[in-house]
Amino acid sequence: MAQKDETVEAAKKAAKEKVDFIRHLIIYGAVILFLAVINNLTYSGYQWWLWPALGWGIGVFFHFLSAWGLKAGKLKSLEKRLAEKEMERMKEGK
C-alpha cells in the first residue's frame, strides 16, 4: 500500500509541475506581447522588448526541461535501462 501512495504522490507532483510550467508559459506570452505592443505604439526604432523576451525565454526553456524533460531521477532510470541493455548485448556476445 505504501508503494501505491508513493506512486500517487509522485504522479500528483509531476502533474503540478506541468501545470505550473503551462501557467508560467501563459504569463510569459502575455507579458511579452504587452511589452511588444507598448514598444510598437511608442516606436523609437529599437525593438527593446526582444531583450526581456530572450532573457525570460531562457528561464521558460529551463522550466520546460524541469517539468517535462531532464530530471535527475529520469536520467538515473535512463542510465539503468541503458546499462541493462548493454549487459544483455554483452551476454549475447555481440
N, CA, C and O atoms as a GROMACS GRO file, in nm:
protein
  376
    1MET      N    1   0.082  -0.119   0.000
    1MET     CA    2   0.000   0.000   0.000
    1MET      C    3   0.087   0.126   0.000
    1MET      O    4   0.050   0.226  -0.061
    2ALA      N    5   0.201   0.120   0.068
    2ALA     CA    6   0.291   0.236   0.074
    2ALA      C    7   0.346   0.268  -0.065
    2ALA      O    8   0.365   0.385  -0.100
    3GLN      N    9   0.372   0.163  -0.144
    3GLN     CA   10   0.423   0.183  -0.280
    3GLN      C   11   0.320   0.258  -0.364
    3GLN      O   12   0.356   0.347  -0.442
    4LYS      N   13   0.193   0.223  -0.348
    4LYS     CA   14   0.086   0.288  -0.424
    4LYS      C   15   0.074   0.435  -0.384
    4LYS      O   16   0.056   0.521  -0.470
    5ASP      N   17   0.086   0.464  -0.254
    5ASP     CA   18   0.079   0.602  -0.206
    5ASP      C   19   0.194   0.684  -0.263
    5ASP      O   20   0.175   0.800  -0.302
    6GLU      N   21   0.313   0.626  -0.267
    6GLU     CA   22   0.428   0.697  -0.323
    6GLU      C   23   0.408   0.724  -0.471
    6GLU      O   24   0.444   0.832  -0.520
    7THR      N   25   0.351   0.629  -0.543
    7THR     CA   26   0.325   0.647  -0.686
    7THR      C   27   0.222   0.757  -0.709
    7THR      O   28   0.238   0.839  -0.798
    8VAL      N   29   0.118   0.758  -0.627
    8VAL     CA   30   0.014   0.861  -0.640
    8VAL      C   31   0.074   0.998  -0.610
    8VAL      O   32   0.046   1.094  -0.682
    9GLU      N   33   0.154   1.009  -0.507
    9GLU     CA   34   0.217   1.137  -0.472
    9GLU      C   35   0.312   1.183  -0.582
    9GLU      O   36   0.317   1.302  -0.613
   10ALA      N   37   0.388   1.090  -0.639
   10ALA     CA   38   0.479   1.126  -0.747
   10ALA      C   39   0.402   1.174  -0.870
   10ALA      O   40   0.444   1.268  -0.937
   11ALA      N   41   0.290   1.108  -0.898
   11ALA     CA   42   0.207   1.150  -1.012
   11ALA      C   43   0.148   1.288  -0.989
   11ALA      O   44   0.145   1.370  -1.081
   12LYS      N   45   0.102   1.313  -0.868
   12LYS     CA   46   0.046   1.445  -0.836
   12LYS      C   47   0.154   1.553  -0.848
   12LYS      O   48   0.127   1.662  -0.899
   13LYS      N   49   0.273   1.523  -0.801
   13LYS     CA   50   0.383   1.620  -0.808
   13LYS      C   51   0.419   1.650  -0.954
   13LYS      O   52   0.439   1.766  -0.990
   14ALA      N   53   0.427   1.546  -1.037
   14ALA     CA   54   0.460   1.565  -1.179
   14ALA      C   55   0.351   1.646  -1.249
   14ALA      O   56   0.382   1.734  -1.330
   15ALA      N   57   0.225   1.618  -1.218
   15ALA     CA   58   0.115   1.693  -1.278
   15ALA      C   59   0.120   1.840  -1.236
   15ALA      O   60   0.097   1.928  -1.318
   16LYS      N   61   0.149   1.866  -1.109
   16LYS     CA   62   0.158   2.003  -1.060
   16LYS      C   63   0.272   2.078  -1.129
   16LYS      O   64   0.257   2.195  -1.165
   17GLU      N   65   0.386   2.012  -1.148
   17GLU     CA   66   0.499   2.076  -1.216
   17GLU      C   67   0.463   2.113  -1.360
   17GLU      O   68   0.503   2.219  -1.408
   18LYS      N   69   0.388   2.027  -1.427
   18LYS     CA   70   0.349   2.054  -1.565
   18LYS      C   71   0.248   2.169  -1.572
   18LYS      O   72   0.256   2.254  -1.661
   19VAL      N   73   0.153   2.171  -1.479
   19VAL     CA   74   0.056   2.280  -1.475
   19VAL      C   75   0.127   2.412  -1.442
   19VAL      O   76   0.095   2.516  -1.500
   20ASP      N   77   0.222   2.407  -1.350
   20ASP     CA   78   0.298   2.528  -1.317
   20ASP      C   79   0.374   2.580  -1.438
   20ASP      O   80   0.382   2.701  -1.460
   21PHE      N   81   0.431   2.489  -1.517
   21PHE     CA   82   0.501   2.533  -1.638
   21PHE      C   83   0.404   2.598  -1.736
   21PHE      O   84   0.435   2.703  -1.792
   22ILE      N   85   0.288   2.537  -1.757
   22ILE     CA   86   0.190   2.594  -1.851
   22ILE      C   87   0.148   2.733  -1.805
   22ILE      O   88   0.135   2.824  -1.887
   23ARG      N   89   0.127   2.750  -1.675
   23ARG     CA   90   0.093   2.881  -1.620
   23ARG      C   91   0.206   2.981  -1.648
   23ARG      O   92   0.180   3.094  -1.689
   24HIS      N   93   0.329   2.939  -1.625
   24HIS     CA   94   0.446   3.024  -1.650
   24HIS      C   95   0.452   3.064  -1.797
   24HIS      O   96   0.479   3.180  -1.828
   25LEU      N   97   0.428   2.970  -1.887
   25LEU     CA   98   0.433   2.997  -2.031
   25LEU      C   99   0.324   3.097  -2.072
   25LEU      O  100   0.350   3.185  -2.154
   26ILE      N  101   0.205   3.084  -2.017
   26ILE     CA  102   0.096   3.176  -2.050
   26ILE      C  103   0.129   3.317  -2.001
   26ILE      O  104   0.108   3.414  -2.073
   27ILE      N  105   0.179   3.327  -1.878
   27ILE     CA  106   0.216   3.459  -1.825
   27ILE      C  107   0.328   3.519  -1.908
   27ILE      O  108   0.326   3.638  -1.939
   28TYR      N  109   0.427   3.438  -1.944
   28TYR     CA  110   0.537   3.485  -2.028
   28TYR      C  111   0.483   3.541  -2.160
   28TYR      O  112   0.520   3.652  -2.200
   29GLY      N  113   0.398   3.466  -2.226
   29GLY     CA  114   0.343   3.510  -2.354
   29GLY      C  115   0.264   3.640  -2.340
   29GLY      O  116   0.277   3.729  -2.424
   30ALA      N  117   0.183   3.650  -2.235
   30ALA     CA  118   0.102   3.771  -2.216
   30ALA      C  119   0.189   3.893  -2.188
   30ALA      O  120   0.166   4.000  -2.245
   31VAL      N  121   0.288   3.878  -2.102
   31VAL     CA  122   0.374   3.992  -2.068
   31VAL      C  123   0.458   4.034  -2.187
   31VAL      O  124   0.472   4.154  -2.214
   32ILE      N  125   0.515   3.939  -2.258
   32ILE     CA  126   0.599   3.973  -2.374
   32ILE      C  127   0.513   4.037  -2.483
   32ILE      O  128   0.558   4.132  -2.548
   33LEU      N  129   0.394   3.989  -2.504
   33LEU     CA  130   0.303   4.052  -2.600
   33LEU      C  131   0.273   4.196  -2.558
   33LEU      O  132   0.276   4.287  -2.641
   34PHE      N  133   0.245   4.217  -2.431
   34PHE     CA  134   0.220   4.350  -2.378
   34PHE      C  135   0.340   4.443  -2.401
   34PHE      O  136   0.323   4.557  -2.444
   35LEU      N  137   0.460   4.394  -2.372
   35LEU     CA  138   0.581   4.474  -2.394
   35LEU      C  139   0.600   4.507  -2.542
   35LEU      O  140   0.640   4.618  -2.577
   36ALA      N  141   0.573   4.409  -2.629
   36ALA     CA  142   0.586   4.433  -2.772
   36ALA      C  143   0.487   4.538  -2.820
   36ALA      O  144   0.522   4.624  -2.902
   37VAL      N  145   0.365   4.533  -2.769
   37VAL     CA  146   0.264   4.633  -2.807
   37VAL      C  147   0.308   4.771  -2.759
   37VAL      O  148   0.300   4.867  -2.835
   38ILE      N  149   0.353   4.782  -2.634
   38ILE     CA  150   0.400   4.910  -2.583
   38ILE      C  151   0.514   4.962  -2.670
   38ILE      O  152   0.516   5.080  -2.707
   39ASN      N  153   0.610   4.876  -2.701
   39ASN     CA  154   0.725   4.916  -2.782
   39ASN      C  155   0.682   4.966  -2.920
   39ASN      O  156   0.736   5.064  -2.970
   40ASN      N  157   0.586   4.899  -2.980
   40ASN     CA  158   0.545   4.938  -3.115
   40ASN      C  159   0.450   5.057  -3.116
   40ASN      O  160   0.442   5.128  -3.217
   41LEU      N  161   0.378   5.081  -3.008
   41LEU     CA  162   0.294   5.200  -3.000
   41LEU      C  163   0.376   5.326  -2.975
   41LEU      O  164   0.341   5.435  -3.020
   42THR      N  165   0.485   5.309  -2.905
   42THR     CA  166   0.574   5.422  -2.877
   42THR      C  167   0.704   5.401  -2.954
   42THR      O  168   0.813   5.419  -2.899
   43TYR      N  169   0.693   5.365  -3.078
   43TYR     CA  170   0.806   5.321  -3.160
   43TYR      C  171   0.920   5.422  -3.160
   43TYR      O  172   0.903   5.538  -3.196
   44SER      N  173   1.035   5.374  -3.121
   44SER     CA  174   1.154   5.457  -3.120
   44SER      C  175   1.259   5.404  -3.219
   44SER      O  176   1.370   5.456  -3.225
   45GLY      N  177   1.222   5.303  -3.294
   45GLY     CA  178   1.316   5.246  -3.390
   45GLY      C  179   1.398   5.131  -3.334
   45GLY      O  180   1.477   5.070  -3.406
   46TYR      N  181   1.381   5.100  -3.208
   46TYR     CA  182   1.458   4.993  -3.144
   46TYR      C  183   1.361   4.896  -3.078
   46TYR      O  184   1.275   4.937  -3.000
   47GLN      N  185   1.374   4.771  -3.108
   47GLN     CA  186   1.286   4.667  -3.053
   47GLN      C  187   1.344   4.615  -2.920
   47GLN      O  188   1.397   4.504  -2.914
   48TRP      N  189   1.332   4.696  -2.815
   48TRP     CA  190   1.389   4.661  -2.686
   48TRP      C  191   1.318   4.544  -2.618
   48TRP      O  192   1.377   4.477  -2.532
   49TRP      N  193   1.194   4.518  -2.655
   49TRP     CA  194   1.118   4.410  -2.590
   49TRP      C  195   1.178   4.273  -2.617
   49TRP      O  196   1.150   4.177  -2.546
   50LEU      N  197   1.262   4.264  -2.721
   50LEU     CA  198   1.325   4.135  -2.752
   50LEU      C  199   1.423   4.092  -2.642
   50LEU      O  200   1.442   3.972  -2.622
   51TRP      N  201   1.484   4.187  -2.573
   51TRP     CA  202   1.579   4.151  -2.466
   51TRP      C  203   1.511   4.081  -2.349
   51TRP      O  204   1.558   3.975  -2.307
   52PRO      N  205   1.401   4.137  -2.296
   52PRO     CA  206   1.333   4.060  -2.190
   52PRO      C  207   1.274   3.929  -2.241
   52PRO      O  208   1.268   3.830  -2.168
   53ALA      N  209   1.231   3.929  -2.369
   53ALA     CA  210   1.177   3.804  -2.426
   53ALA      C  211   1.286   3.697  -2.429
   53ALA      O  212   1.260   3.581  -2.398
   54LEU      N  213   1.406   3.736  -2.466
   54LEU     CA  214   1.517   3.640  -2.471
   54LEU      C  215   1.556   3.593  -2.331
   54LEU      O  216   1.567   3.473  -2.306
   55GLY      N  217   1.576   3.688  -2.241
   55GLY     CA  218   1.618   3.652  -2.105
   55GLY      C  219   1.517   3.564  -2.033
   55GLY      O  220   1.552   3.460  -1.977
   56TRP      N  221   1.392   3.607  -2.036
   56TRP     CA  222   1.288   3.531  -1.968
   56TRP      C  223   1.261   3.401  -2.044
   56TRP      O  224   1.227   3.299  -1.983
   57GLY      N  225   1.277   3.404  -2.175
   57GLY     CA  226   1.257   3.284  -2.256
   57GLY      C  227   1.354   3.173  -2.219
   57GLY      O  228   1.318   3.055  -2.222
   58ILE      N  229   1.476   3.210  -2.185
   58ILE     CA  230   1.574   3.110  -2.139
   58ILE      C  231   1.523   3.045  -2.012
   58ILE      O  232   1.533   2.923  -1.996
   59GLY      N  233   1.470   3.125  -1.920
   59GLY     CA  234   1.412   3.070  -1.798
   59GLY      C  235   1.295   2.978  -1.825
   59GLY      O  236   1.282   2.873  -1.762
   60VAL      N  237   1.209   3.017  -1.919
   60VAL     CA  238   1.095   2.934  -1.956
   60VAL      C  239   1.143   2.801  -2.015
   60VAL      O  240   1.086   2.696  -1.986
   61PHE      N  241   1.248   2.806  -2.096
   61PHE     CA  242   1.304   2.684  -2.155
   61PHE      C  243   1.353   2.587  -2.047
   61PHE      O  244   1.326   2.468  -2.053
   62PHE      N  245   1.425   2.641  -1.948
   62PHE     CA  246   1.473   2.553  -1.841
   62PHE      C  247   1.359   2.503  -1.752
   62PHE      O  248   1.366   2.393  -1.698
   63HIS      N  249   1.255   2.583  -1.738
   63HIS     CA  250   1.137   2.537  -1.665
   63HIS      C  251   1.072   2.421  -1.741
   63HIS      O  252   1.026   2.324  -1.680
   64PHE      N  253   1.067   2.432  -1.875
   64PHE     CA  254   1.014   2.323  -1.957
   64PHE      C  255   1.095   2.195  -1.935
   64PHE      O  256   1.039   2.088  -1.915
   65LEU      N  257   1.228   2.208  -1.940
   65LEU     CA  258   1.312   2.090  -1.918
   65LEU      C  259   1.288   2.029  -1.781
   65LEU      O  260   1.289   1.907  -1.765
   66SER      N  261   1.266   2.114  -1.683
   66SER     CA  262   1.241   2.065  -1.548
   66SER      C  263   1.108   1.991  -1.539
   66SER      O  264   1.097   1.888  -1.474
   67ALA      N  265   1.005   2.046  -1.606
   67ALA     CA  266   0.872   1.987  -1.596
   67ALA      C  267   0.857   1.862  -1.683
   67ALA      O  268   0.797   1.764  -1.639
   68TRP      N  269   0.909   1.865  -1.805
   68TRP     CA  270   0.886   1.756  -1.898
   68TRP      C  271   1.011   1.678  -1.936
   68TRP      O  272   1.001   1.566  -1.986
   69GLY      N  273   1.125   1.735  -1.914
   69GLY     CA  274   1.244   1.674  -1.972
   69GLY      C  275   1.340   1.618  -1.872
   69GLY      O  276   1.315   1.515  -1.809
   70LEU      N  277   1.450   1.685  -1.858
   70LEU     CA  278   1.563   1.632  -1.784
   70LEU      C  279   1.547   1.651  -1.634
   70LEU      O  280   1.541   1.763  -1.583
   71LYS      N  281   1.541   1.539  -1.564
   71LYS     CA  282   1.540   1.538  -1.419
   71LYS      C  283   1.639   1.432  -1.374
   71LYS      O  284   1.665   1.336  -1.447
   72ALA      N  285   1.693   1.450  -1.259
   72ALA     CA  286   1.793   1.355  -1.210
   72ALA      C  287   1.735   1.214  -1.204
   72ALA      O  288   1.803   1.118  -1.241
   73GLY      N  289   1.612   1.200  -1.158
   73GLY     CA  290   1.551   1.068  -1.148
   73GLY      C  291   1.531   1.004  -1.283
   73GLY      O  292   1.553   0.883  -1.299
   74LYS      N  293   1.490   1.083  -1.381
   74LYS     CA  294   1.470   1.030  -1.516
   74LYS      C  295   1.603   0.990  -1.578
   74LYS      O  296   1.612   0.889  -1.647
   75LEU      N  297   1.705   1.070  -1.553
   75LEU     CA  298   1.837   1.036  -1.608
   75LEU      C  299   1.892   0.910  -1.544
   75LEU      O  300   1.954   0.828  -1.611
   76LYS      N  301   1.869   0.893  -1.414
   76LYS     CA  302   1.915   0.771  -1.347
   76LYS      C  303   1.842   0.649  -1.402
   76LYS      O  304   1.904   0.545  -1.424
   77SER      N  305   1.711   0.661  -1.425
   77SER     CA  306   1.637   0.546  -1.479
   77SER      C  307   1.680   0.517  -1.622
   77SER      O  308   1.686   0.401  -1.663
   78LEU      N  309   1.709   0.622  -1.699
   78LEU     CA  310   1.759   0.602  -1.836
   78LEU      C  311   1.894   0.532  -1.832
   78LEU      O  312   1.919   0.440  -1.910
   79GLU      N  313   1.980   0.576  -1.742
   79GLU     CA  314   2.112   0.513  -1.728
   79GLU      C  315   2.098   0.365  -1.690
   79GLU      O  316   2.171   0.281  -1.743
   80LYS      N  317   2.006   0.335  -1.601
   80LYS     CA  318   1.984   0.196  -1.559
   80LYS      C  319   1.934   0.111  -1.676
   80LYS      O  320   1.981  -0.001  -1.695
   81ARG      N  321   1.837   0.165  -1.754
   81ARG     CA  322   1.785   0.089  -1.869
   81ARG      C  323   1.894   0.067  -1.974
   81ARG      O  324   1.903  -0.042  -2.030
   82LEU      N  325   1.975   0.169  -1.999
   82LEU     CA  326   2.082   0.153  -2.098
   82LEU      C  327   2.186   0.052  -2.051
   82LEU      O  328   2.238  -0.026  -2.131
   83ALA      N  329   2.216   0.053  -1.921
   83ALA     CA  330   2.312  -0.044  -1.866
   83ALA      C  331   2.256  -0.186  -1.880
   83ALA      O  332   2.330  -0.279  -1.913
   84GLU      N  333   2.126  -0.204  -1.854
   84GLU     CA  334   2.065  -0.336  -1.869
   84GLU      C  335   2.071  -0.383  -2.014
   84GLU      O  336   2.098  -0.501  -2.041
   85LYS      N  337   2.046  -0.293  -2.108
   85LYS     CA  338   2.054  -0.330  -2.250
   85LYS      C  339   2.196  -0.367  -2.289
   85LYS      O  340   2.217  -0.461  -2.366
   86GLU      N  341   2.293  -0.294  -2.236
   86GLU     CA  342   2.434  -0.326  -2.264
   86GLU      C  343   2.471  -0.463  -2.209
   86GLU      O  344   2.542  -0.539  -2.273
   87MET      N  345   2.422  -0.494  -2.089
   87MET     CA  346   2.452  -0.624  -2.030
   87MET      C  347   2.390  -0.736  -2.113
   87MET      O  348   2.453  -0.840  -2.133
   88GLU      N  349   2.267  -0.715  -2.161
   88GLU     CA  350   2.203  -0.815  -2.247
   88GLU      C  351   2.282  -0.833  -2.377
   88GLU      O  352   2.302  -0.945  -2.424
   89ARG      N  353   2.326  -0.722  -2.432
   89ARG     CA  354   2.402  -0.728  -2.558
   89ARG      C  355   2.534  -0.802  -2.537
   89ARG      O  356   2.575  -0.880  -2.622
   90MET      N  357   2.599  -0.779  -2.423
   90MET     CA  358   2.725  -0.846  -2.394
   90MET      C  359   2.705  -0.996  -2.371
   90MET      O  360   2.789  -1.077  -2.409
   91LYS      N  361   2.592  -1.034  -2.308
   91LYS     CA  362   2.563  -1.174  -2.282
   91LYS      C  363   2.540  -1.248  -2.413
   91LYS      O  364   2.574  -1.365  -2.427
   92GLU      N  365   2.481  -1.176  -2.511
   92GLU     CA  366   2.456  -1.237  -2.642
   92GLU      C  367   2.584  -1.250  -2.723
   92GLU      O  368   2.586  -1.319  -2.825
   93GLY      N  369   2.690  -1.184  -2.678
   93GLY     CA  370   2.820  -1.194  -2.747
   93GLY      C  371   2.833  -1.100  -2.864
   93GLY      O  372   2.914  -1.126  -2.954
   94LYS      N  373   2.759  -0.994  -2.867
   94LYS     CA  374   2.770  -0.900  -2.979
   94LYS      C  375   2.865  -0.790  -2.948
   94LYS      O  376   2.886  -0.702  -3.031
   0.00000   0.00000   0.00000
